[in-house]
Amino acid sequence: MLKSLLFYWFSCKIVLEVVKSGAKWYRVVVIGMFMGEYNHTIDTKGRLIIPSKFREVLGDDFVVTKGLDGCLFVYDNTEWSAFEEKLKALPLMNKESRKFVRFFLAGAANVEVDKQGRILIPSVLREFAALDKEVVLIGVGGRIEIWSKDRWEEASEYDDMDDIAEHMSELGLMI
């Protein structure tokens, strides 16, 4: 017998599985935080292989939308629903709020993983993120980012990391 509980803690999906073995119950905890960097190629039809470690957490269908800094954001359905609720809570009378909501929702697409572990990225999203051939997928906690290799190489220069770390400590994040 297998019972499974799903909950979120600090944007990390945690699946708690309880397995009965004989007269004893055992607990297995799987933490599904996205992390790591994966290089892949996107084919001419716009299909991209999603790394298996990411698919384990994402499931068979999820959401891809425009992201910040010229990349795409990928959310599992639960994380996307939480993000949508935050967007709905923004004041409709505020012009910047409306623009922000449009940016994420108008560009969003539900995608499904095929038998080869690929998704089809809509052309409007490929154009937005300049995805041509070489692509980098990175895990950043509660979401995945999809970058063109060229943009990722520009964005991932960390020459100023000491200054950034100092600013983060001012915001309360200590390493």
PAKOL-145543 format. One record per residue (C-alpha): x, y, z; residue number from 1; chain. Coordinates in steps of 0.25 Angstrom, whole numbers, plus 5000, padded with zeros to 4 digits. Example, Ala and Ser with C-alpha at 12.3 -4.5 7.8 and 13.67 -1.06 7.14 Angstrom:
<rs>
R	X	Y	Z	pos	unit
R	5049	4982	5031	1	A .
R	5055	4996	5029	2	A .
</rs>
This chain:
<rs>
R	X	Y	Z	pos	unit
R	5000	5000	5000	1	A .
R	5005	5014	4996	2	A .
R	5000	5027	5001	3	A .
R	5005	5040	4996	4	A .
R	5004	5054	5001	5	A .
R	5008	5067	4994	6	A .
R	5011	5080	5000	7	A .
R	5020	5092	4998	8	A .
R	5030	5098	5007	9	A .
R	5038	5110	5002	10	A .
R	5034	5108	4988	11	A .
R	5039	5094	4988	12	A .
R	5030	5083	4984	13	A .
R	5031	5072	4995	14	A .
R	5025	5058	4993	15	A .
R	5023	5050	5005	16	A .
R	5021	5035	5002	17	A .
R	5017	5026	5013	18	A .
R	5019	5011	5009	19	A .
R	5014	4999	5018	20	A .
R	5024	4988	5018	21	A .
R	5019	4977	5027	22	A .
R	5015	4982	5040	23	A .
R	5023	4995	5039	24	A .
R	5021	5008	5032	25	A .
R	5033	5015	5025	26	A .
R	5034	5030	5021	27	A .
R	5041	5034	5008	28	A .
R	5043	5049	5006	29	A .
R	5045	5054	4992	30	A .
R	5049	5069	4990	31	A .
R	5045	5075	4977	32	A .
R	5053	5088	4976	33	A .
R	5058	5092	4962	34	A .
R	5073	5094	4962	35	A .
R	5084	5091	4952	36	A .
R	5088	5095	4938	37	A .
R	5085	5087	4925	38	A .
R	5089	5090	4911	39	A .
R	5080	5084	4900	40	A .
R	5076	5088	4886	41	A .
R	5062	5092	4881	42	A .
R	5058	5086	4867	43	A .
R	5053	5093	4855	44	A .
R	5038	5090	4860	45	A .
R	5041	5096	4873	46	A .
R	5042	5083	4881	47	A .
R	5051	5083	4893	48	A .
R	5055	5072	4902	49	A .
R	5052	5074	4917	50	A .
R	5062	5068	4926	51	A .
R	5057	5056	4934	52	A .
R	5060	5062	4947	53	A .
R	5051	5074	4944	54	A .
R	5040	5065	4938	55	A .
R	5039	5057	4951	56	A .
R	5035	5070	4958	57	A .
R	5027	5076	4946	58	A .
R	5019	5064	4943	59	A .
R	5013	5062	4929	60	A .
R	5007	5076	4926	61	A .
R	5011	5090	4932	62	A .
R	5012	5104	4928	63	A .
R	5022	5112	4920	64	A .
R	5021	5127	4919	65	A .
R	5030	5140	4916	66	A .
R	5040	5142	4927	67	A .
R	5048	5154	4931	68	A .
R	5062	5157	4925	69	A .
R	5058	5151	4912	70	A .
R	5056	5136	4916	71	A .
R	5044	5127	4918	72	A .
R	5038	5123	4931	73	A .
R	5033	5109	4934	74	A .
R	5024	5106	4945	75	A .
R	5017	5093	4950	76	A .
R	5002	5094	4950	77	A .
R	5001	5096	4965	78	A .
R	5012	5107	4965	79	A .
R	5005	5114	4953	80	A .
R	4992	5114	4960	81	A .
R	4998	5121	4972	82	A .
R	5005	5131	4963	83	A .
R	4992	5133	4956	84	A .
R	4985	5136	4969	85	A .
R	4996	5147	4972	86	A .
R	4994	5153	4959	87	A .
R	4978	5153	4961	88	A .
R	4981	5161	4974	89	A .
R	4988	5172	4967	90	A .
R	4980	5185	4966	91	A .
R	4972	5186	4953	92	A .
R	4972	5201	4954	93	A .
R	4988	5202	4954	94	A .
R	4993	5203	4939	95	A .
R	5006	5196	4943	96	A .
R	4999	5184	4949	97	A .
R	4990	5182	4937	98	A .
R	5003	5182	4928	99	A .
R	5010	5173	4937	100	A .
R	4998	5163	4937	101	A .
R	4997	5164	4922	102	A .
R	5012	5161	4920	103	A .
R	5011	5148	4928	104	A .
R	4997	5143	4924	105	A .
R	4996	5147	4910	106	A .
R	5009	5139	4907	107	A .
R	5006	5127	4915	108	A .
R	5004	5113	4909	109	A .
R	5000	5100	4914	110	A .
R	5010	5089	4909	111	A .
R	5010	5074	4910	112	A .
R	5022	5065	4910	113	A .
R	5022	5055	4898	114	A .
R	5027	5041	4899	115	A .
R	5041	5045	4896	116	A .
R	5041	5055	4908	117	A .
R	5039	5067	4899	118	A .
R	5030	5079	4899	119	A .
R	5026	5088	4887	120	A .
R	5029	5103	4891	121	A .
R	5020	5112	4883	122	A .
R	5026	5121	4873	123	A .
R	5022	5134	4880	124	A .
R	5030	5129	4892	125	A .
R	5042	5124	4884	126	A .
R	5043	5138	4877	127	A .
R	5042	5145	4890	128	A .
R	5053	5137	4896	129	A .
R	5061	5137	4883	130	A .
R	5062	5122	4884	131	A .
R	5068	5117	4871	132	A .
R	5077	5104	4873	133	A .
R	5085	5104	4886	134	A .
R	5077	5105	4899	135	A .
R	5080	5105	4913	136	A .
R	5070	5101	4924	137	A .
R	5073	5105	4938	138	A .
R	5066	5102	4951	139	A .
R	5064	5113	4960	140	A .
R	5056	5108	4972	141	A .
R	5041	5108	4969	142	A .
R	5042	5110	4954	143	A .
R	5051	5107	4942	144	A .
R	5056	5117	4932	145	A .
R	5059	5114	4918	146	A .
R	5069	5123	4911	147	A .
R	5076	5124	4898	148	A .
R	5090	5120	4900	149	A .
R	5095	5134	4895	150	A .
R	5086	5141	4905	151	A .
R	5090	5132	4916	152	A .
R	5105	5134	4914	153	A .
R	5102	5149	4915	154	A .
R	5093	5148	4927	155	A .
R	5101	5138	4935	156	A .
R	5114	5147	4937	157	A .
R	5116	5148	4951	158	A .
R	5127	5158	4952	159	A .
R	5119	5167	4962	160	A .
R	5115	5156	4971	161	A .
R	5121	5162	4983	162	A .
R	5113	5175	4981	163	A .
R	5101	5167	4979	164	A .
R	5103	5158	4992	165	A .
R	5105	5171	5000	166	A .
R	5092	5176	4995	167	A .
R	5085	5163	4998	168	A .
R	5090	5164	5012	169	A .
R	5084	5178	5013	170	A .
R	5071	5171	5010	171	A .
R	5073	5160	5021	172	A .
R	5079	5149	5013	173	A .
R	5091	5144	5019	174	A .
R	5100	5133	5014	175	A .
</rs>
